[in-house]
Amino acid sequence: MSTTHFYEPAQGHRLSHDPFKAIVAPRPIGWVSTVDAQGRANLAPYSFFNAIADTPPMLAFSSVGRKDSVSNCEATGVFVWNLATRPLAERMNDSAAPLAHGISEFARAGLTPAPSRLVEAPRVAESPASLECRVVDIHRLRDLDGAAIDNWLVIGQVIGVHIDRAFLTEDGLFDTFAARPILRAGYRADYAEIGHEAKFEMVRPTA
């Protein structure tokens, strides 16, 4: 008897819940703030998110459905990514509520929209780090047959960085572990927290 469970996604996973997002985990959270053409702010977390380049620095998030964040990115060409941390976890979750267009997730979650330096979208003042981005591209994703699916990939280039000085070490390093980022890990309600107790180091081989 095989020791692995194999399935083809198109044929179904034959498990109680789809394991895909539990296997590709943990994932950083794309906590994205935008504004619409009228200047109204929107804030939403995305579980499909990550850095995709460092020179120049670029981020990407993918939206299931053409939500306000995607429409706002298309209309204004900018967004801000805000680091979601354990102290902000419940408010980050609150910002995921399906509010009507134009209703402030900042207000609902009790968060402060702080002005950005280079883009129109506000950042989350309470977040220890925020990255101002200009949109490089927006793609509607397609499957193997070339059929468009209801997922939209937004790629942004980082043009401005805000860091709370409390999380900068004397050596000038951003202390990721002290900031206590949270990540999507596992199924619908599962998150993970990064802390100093989880830290270990490895040096990349040079040969």
C-alpha positions as CSV (number, residue, x, y, z in Angstrom):
1,M,0.0,0.0,0.0
2,S,1.4,3.4,-1.0
3,T,2.5,5.7,1.9
4,T,1.4,8.8,0.0
5,H,-2.0,10.2,-0.8
6,F,-2.0,11.2,-4.5
7,Y,-4.7,13.1,-6.3
8,E,-5.3,15.2,-9.4
9,P,-6.9,18.5,-8.4
10,A,-9.3,18.3,-11.4
11,Q,-10.6,15.0,-10.1
12,G,-11.0,16.0,-6.5
13,H,-8.8,15.6,-3.4
14,R,-11.0,12.9,-1.6
15,L,-10.2,14.4,1.8
16,S,-12.4,16.3,4.2
17,H,-10.9,19.6,3.2
18,D,-8.8,20.8,0.2
19,P,-5.2,20.6,1.5
20,F,-3.6,22.9,-1.1
21,K,-3.4,26.0,1.0
22,A,-2.4,24.0,4.1
23,I,0.6,22.5,2.2
24,V,1.7,25.8,0.6
25,A,2.1,27.5,4.1
26,P,2.8,29.5,6.0
27,R,2.3,32.5,3.7
28,P,2.8,36.2,4.5
29,I,-0.4,38.2,4.5
30,G,-0.9,40.8,1.8
31,W,-2.5,43.5,3.9
32,V,-3.2,46.0,1.1
33,S,-4.5,49.6,1.4
34,T,-5.7,51.4,-1.7
35,V,-7.9,54.4,-2.7
36,D,-10.6,54.6,-5.4
37,A,-10.8,57.3,-8.0
38,Q,-12.8,59.4,-5.5
39,G,-10.0,59.1,-2.9
40,R,-12.0,56.7,-0.6
41,A,-9.7,54.3,1.3
42,N,-10.0,50.5,1.2
43,L,-8.1,48.0,3.3
44,A,-8.1,44.2,2.8
45,P,-5.9,41.2,3.6
46,Y,-4.9,38.7,0.9
47,S,-3.6,35.2,1.6
48,F,-2.0,34.8,-1.8
49,F,0.9,37.3,-1.5
50,N,4.7,37.5,-1.4
51,A,7.8,39.4,-2.5
52,I,8.8,38.4,-6.0
53,A,12.0,40.5,-6.7
54,D,14.5,42.5,-4.7
55,T,16.2,44.7,-7.4
56,P,14.0,46.6,-7.8
57,P,11.9,45.4,-4.9
58,M,8.5,44.0,-6.1
59,L,5.5,42.5,-4.4
60,A,2.5,40.6,-5.8
61,F,-0.9,39.7,-4.5
62,S,-3.7,37.7,-6.1
63,S,-7.4,38.4,-5.5
64,V,-10.1,35.7,-5.9
65,G,-12.6,37.9,-7.7
66,R,-12.2,41.4,-9.0
67,K,-12.5,43.0,-5.6
68,D,-12.1,46.7,-4.6
69,S,-8.4,46.4,-4.2
70,V,-7.9,45.3,-7.8
71,S,-10.3,47.9,-9.1
72,N,-8.6,50.6,-7.1
73,C,-5.1,49.5,-8.2
74,E,-6.3,49.7,-11.8
75,A,-7.9,53.2,-11.3
76,T,-5.0,54.8,-9.4
77,G,-1.9,52.7,-10.1
78,V,-0.8,52.5,-6.5
79,F,-1.2,50.5,-3.3
80,V,0.5,50.1,0.1
81,W,1.4,46.8,1.8
82,N,1.2,46.9,5.6
83,L,2.9,44.3,7.8
84,A,0.3,42.3,9.8
85,T,1.5,41.4,13.3
86,R,0.1,39.5,16.3
87,P,-0.9,42.7,18.1
88,L,-2.9,43.7,15.0
89,A,-4.2,40.2,14.1
90,E,-7.8,40.7,15.2
91,R,-8.0,44.1,13.5
92,M,-6.5,42.7,10.4
93,N,-9.2,40.0,10.4
94,D,-11.9,42.7,10.9
95,S,-10.7,44.5,7.8
96,A,-11.7,41.4,5.8
97,A,-15.4,42.0,6.4
98,P,-17.4,42.3,3.2
99,L,-18.3,45.9,3.5
100,A,-20.1,47.9,0.8
101,H,-17.9,49.9,-1.6
102,G,-16.9,53.2,0.0
103,I,-17.4,52.0,3.6
104,S,-14.1,52.3,5.6
105,E,-12.4,49.2,6.8
106,F,-10.0,51.4,8.7
107,A,-12.9,52.8,10.8
108,R,-14.5,49.3,11.3
109,A,-11.2,47.9,12.5
110,G,-10.2,50.9,14.6
111,L,-7.1,51.6,12.6
112,T,-5.5,54.9,11.7
113,P,-5.0,55.8,8.0
114,A,-1.7,57.6,7.9
115,P,-0.6,59.6,4.9
116,S,2.0,58.0,2.6
117,R,4.9,60.0,1.1
118,L,4.8,59.1,-2.6
119,V,1.4,57.5,-3.3
120,E,-2.2,58.5,-2.7
121,A,-3.2,55.4,-0.7
122,P,-2.8,55.6,3.1
123,R,-0.8,53.2,5.2
124,V,-1.8,51.6,8.5
125,A,-0.2,53.8,11.1
126,E,-0.2,51.0,13.7
127,S,1.8,48.6,11.5
128,P,5.6,48.4,12.2
129,A,6.4,48.5,8.4
130,S,4.6,49.7,5.3
131,L,5.7,49.6,1.7
132,E,4.4,52.2,-0.8
133,C,4.0,50.6,-4.3
134,R,3.3,51.6,-7.8
135,V,1.5,49.1,-10.0
136,V,3.7,47.4,-12.6
137,D,1.0,45.1,-14.0
138,I,-2.3,43.5,-13.4
139,H,-3.0,40.1,-14.9
140,R,-6.2,38.0,-15.0
141,L,-4.9,34.4,-14.5
142,R,-5.7,31.6,-17.0
143,D,-5.7,27.8,-16.6
144,L,-3.9,25.2,-18.7
145,D,-6.6,25.4,-21.4
146,G,-6.2,29.2,-21.7
147,A,-9.5,29.9,-20.0
148,A,-9.6,33.0,-17.9
149,I,-10.3,32.3,-14.2
150,D,-11.7,34.6,-11.5
151,N,-8.3,35.4,-10.0
152,W,-6.4,38.7,-10.6
153,L,-2.6,39.1,-10.0
154,V,-1.4,42.6,-9.1
155,I,2.3,43.3,-9.3
156,G,3.8,46.4,-7.6
157,Q,7.2,48.0,-7.3
158,V,8.2,49.3,-3.9
159,I,9.0,53.0,-4.1
160,G,8.8,54.0,-0.5
161,V,9.4,52.2,2.8
162,H,8.2,53.1,6.3
163,I,9.7,51.4,9.4
164,D,8.9,52.0,13.0
165,R,12.3,52.8,14.6
166,A,11.4,50.6,17.6
167,F,12.0,47.6,15.4
168,L,15.4,48.6,14.1
169,T,18.4,47.1,15.9
170,E,21.6,49.0,16.8
171,D,23.2,47.3,13.8
172,G,20.5,48.8,11.5
173,L,18.6,45.6,10.9
174,F,14.8,45.3,10.9
175,D,14.0,42.9,13.7
176,T,11.4,40.7,12.0
177,F,11.0,38.4,15.0
178,A,10.4,41.3,17.5
179,A,7.7,42.6,15.1
180,R,5.8,39.2,15.5
181,P,4.4,38.9,11.9
182,I,1.5,36.6,11.4
183,L,1.1,34.3,8.5
184,R,-1.7,32.2,6.9
185,A,-1.0,28.6,7.9
186,G,-3.3,25.7,7.2
187,Y,-7.0,25.9,6.8
188,R,-9.6,28.7,7.0
189,A,-9.0,29.8,10.5
190,D,-5.3,28.8,10.9
191,Y,-2.6,31.4,11.4
192,A,1.0,31.3,12.7
193,E,3.1,33.8,14.5
194,I,6.8,34.3,14.1
195,G,8.7,35.0,17.4
196,H,12.3,34.8,18.6
197,E,11.8,31.3,19.9
198,A,11.2,30.1,16.3
199,K,14.4,31.5,14.9
200,F,17.3,29.5,13.6
201,E,20.1,30.4,11.2
202,M,21.7,28.7,8.2
203,V,24.4,30.2,6.0
204,R,24.0,29.5,2.3
205,P,26.8,27.4,0.8
206,T,29.2,29.2,-1.5
207,A,30.3,26.1,-3.4
